[in-house]
């Protein structure tokens, strides 16, 4: 089983000035790859705070994905924070600088100091090219450093999916017209019979044809099928709406 931790960086997210679009996207895409997201943190643009969470996530998870703080302005401190976390120097990456200069060549000008800041990264970082973007995804150890702008992040993720191998997760949904408290004992019994099953129960208000949605998940499809059959056998026919 592969695991991931997300570190969403930015004062604008914590203050509510910008709505976080990256977390839902990354969780959905990682799940599709069969990767379990273990932790999600939202932190301010502060070097020590970022560094501390990078250290923790890097130890806990197979993959760490950070978003935000990689631009040219004063509050873009992610690269410095990750260098601090890994106890390495922050250096100008020659290939990144070459790519920047190539991108600016069409404008017939040299990069300024703010633009060159974007070429500073932790010593030992790797670059993963992104089609149609001059700037690549930056990776060091198990840490993948994404931009905060959703469209750019999504382009980089699409180009780097091979970096996040996982194991498929199978899912079935069961819809019932009763309250979850009415079948809680059946759910508890099901988990005794299938202890490796991931079972969720979600009440729904205002839905015309059901009151509770149950989700059953497993990486073993045969195990899941048996668990679904067992659950259906425990639920009265008159409250069962459908199985998907």
C-alpha positions in Angstrom: 0.0 0.0 0.0 1.3 3.4 -1.0 0.6 6.5 1.1 0.8 10.2 0.6 0.8 13.4 2.7 -0.4 16.8 1.4 1.1 20.1 2.6 -1.0 23.0 1.4 1.0 26.2 1.9 -0.3 29.7 1.9 -1.6 32.5 4.1 -4.3 33.2 1.5 -5.8 29.7 2.2 -5.8 30.1 5.9 -7.3 33.5 5.8 -10.0 32.5 3.3 -8.9 35.0 0.7 -8.4 32.1 -1.7 -10.4 28.9 -1.8 -8.3 25.7 -1.8 -9.0 23.8 -5.0 -5.8 21.7 -4.9 -6.7 19.4 -2.0 -9.9 17.9 -3.5 -8.1 17.5 -6.9 -5.0 15.7 -5.4 -7.0 13.5 -3.1 -9.2 12.4 -6.0 -6.4 11.8 -8.4 -4.2 10.0 -5.9 -7.1 7.7 -4.9 -7.6 6.9 -8.6 -3.9 5.8 -8.7 -4.5 3.6 -5.6 -2.6 5.9 -3.2 -4.0 6.4 0.3 -3.8 10.0 1.6 -2.7 9.7 5.2 -2.4 13.4 6.2 -3.4 16.8 5.0 -2.0 20.0 6.5 -2.6 23.6 5.7 0.2 25.9 6.9 1.2 29.5 6.6 4.1 30.9 4.6 6.6 30.4 7.4 9.9 28.6 6.9 10.1 26.8 10.2 6.5 25.7 10.1 6.7 24.3 6.6 10.0 22.6 7.4 8.7 20.9 10.5 5.7 19.5 8.6 7.9 18.4 5.7 10.1 16.4 8.0 7.1 14.7 9.6 5.3 13.9 6.4 8.5 12.6 4.7 9.0 10.1 7.5 5.3 9.1 7.7 4.4 8.8 4.0 5.8 7.3 0.8 5.0 10.5 -1.1 4.9 14.1 0.1 3.2 16.7 -2.2 3.5 20.4 -1.3 1.5 23.1 -3.0 2.2 26.8 -3.1 5.1 29.1 -2.3 7.3 28.6 -5.3 6.9 31.9 -7.1 9.0 35.1 -7.3 7.7 37.1 -4.4 8.7 37.7 -0.8 6.2 35.1 0.6 7.3 32.3 -1.6 9.5 30.4 0.8 8.7 26.8 0.1 12.1 25.9 -1.5 14.0 27.5 1.4 11.8 25.6 3.9 12.3 22.3 2.2 16.1 22.9 2.1 15.9 23.6 5.8 13.9 20.4 6.4 16.5 18.3 4.6 19.5 20.2 6.0 20.8 20.9 2.5 21.8 24.2 0.8 19.6 26.3 -1.4 21.3 26.5 -4.7 20.6 27.9 -8.2 19.7 24.9 -10.4 21.6 25.4 -13.7 19.1 23.5 -15.8 16.2 25.5 -14.3 18.0 28.7 -15.1 18.7 27.5 -18.7 15.0 26.8 -19.1 14.0 30.2 -17.7 16.4 32.0 -20.0 15.1 30.0 -23.0 11.5 31.0 -22.1 12.5 34.7 -21.9 14.5 34.6 -25.1 11.3 35.3 -27.2 10.9 38.5 -25.2 14.5 39.4 -25.9 15.4 40.1 -22.3 17.4 38.7 -19.4 15.7 37.4 -16.3 15.4 39.7 -13.3 16.3 38.9 -9.7 12.8 37.9 -8.8 12.6 35.5 -11.8 16.0 34.0 -10.9 14.6 33.3 -7.4 12.5 30.6 -9.0 15.6 28.8 -10.0 16.7 28.4 -6.4 16.0 25.0 -5.0 17.3 22.4 -2.5 20.7 21.0 -3.5 20.1 17.6 -5.1 16.6 18.4 -6.5 15.5 16.7 -9.7 13.4 18.2 -12.5 10.4 16.5 -14.1 9.4 18.1 -17.4 5.8 19.3 -17.9 4.5 19.6 -21.5 3.6 23.1 -22.6 5.2 24.7 -19.5 8.7 26.0 -19.4 9.1 25.2 -15.7 9.2 21.6 -14.5 8.0 19.8 -11.4 10.7 19.8 -8.7 11.4 16.6 -6.7 13.8 15.8 -4.0 13.8 12.5 -2.1 10.1 11.7 -1.7 9.0 15.3 -1.8 7.2 16.7 -4.8 7.0 20.5 -4.9 3.9 21.7 -6.8 2.8 25.3 -7.5 -0.3 26.7 -5.9 -2.1 27.8 -9.0 -4.6 25.0 -9.7 -4.2 24.9 -13.5 -0.4 24.7 -13.2 -0.6 22.1 -10.5 -2.9 19.9 -12.5 -0.7 20.1 -15.6 2.3 19.1 -13.5 0.4 16.3 -11.8 -0.8 14.9 -15.1 2.8 14.9 -16.3 4.1 13.1 -13.2 1.5 10.4 -12.4 4.2 7.7 -12.9 5.9 9.1 -9.7 2.9 7.9 -7.6 2.4 4.2 -8.2 -0.3 2.6 -6.0 -2.6 -0.4 -5.7 -6.2 -0.1 -7.0 -9.0 0.4 -4.5 -12.4 -1.2 -5.2 -15.6 0.5 -4.0 -19.2 -0.4 -3.7 -22.0 1.8 -2.4 -25.2 0.6 -0.7 -28.2 2.9 -0.3 -30.9 2.4 2.4 -34.0 4.2 3.5 -33.4 3.7 7.2 -31.2 5.8 9.6 -27.7 4.5 10.2 -28.5 3.9 13.9 -31.1 1.4 12.8 -28.4 -0.8 11.2 -25.4 0.1 13.3 -25.4 -3.4 14.9 -25.3 -5.0 11.5 -22.4 -2.8 10.5 -20.5 -3.8 13.6 -21.2 -7.5 12.9 -20.0 -7.0 9.3 -16.7 -5.7 10.5 -16.2 -8.6 12.8 -16.7 -10.9 9.8 -14.5 -8.7 7.5 -12.0 -6.9 9.7 -10.0 -5.6 6.7 -13.0 -3.9 5.2 -13.1 -0.1 5.0 -16.7 0.7 5.9 -18.3 4.2 5.9 -21.8 5.3 6.8 -23.1 8.7 5.7 -26.5 10.1 6.5 -28.2 12.2 3.8 -30.7 14.9 4.5 -33.1 15.9 1.8 -32.4 13.0 -0.6 -35.8 11.7 -1.9 -35.0 8.0 -2.2 -32.5 7.1 0.6 -31.5 8.3 4.0 -28.1 6.6 4.4 -25.3 5.8 2.0 -22.9 3.0 3.0 -19.5 2.6 1.3 -17.4 -0.6 1.3 -13.8 -0.6 0.1 -11.0 -3.1 -0.3 -8.0 -3.7 -2.4 -9.2 -7.3 -2.8 -12.2 -7.3 -5.1 -13.3 -10.9 -4.2 -13.1 -9.9 -0.5 -15.2 -6.8 -1.2 -17.8 -8.8 -3.1 -18.2 -11.2 -0.2 -18.6 -8.3 2.2 -21.2 -6.6 0.1 -23.2 -9.8 -0.2 -23.0 -10.3 3.6 -24.2 -6.8 4.3 -27.1 -7.0 1.9 -28.1 -10.3 3.6 -28.2 -8.4 7.0 -30.4 -5.5 5.7 -34.2 -5.9 5.5 -35.4 -6.0 1.9 -37.8 -3.2 2.5 -35.1 -0.6 3.4 -32.5 -1.6 0.7 -32.7 0.8 -2.2 -29.8 -0.2 -4.5 -26.2 -1.4 -4.6 -23.7 0.2 -6.9 
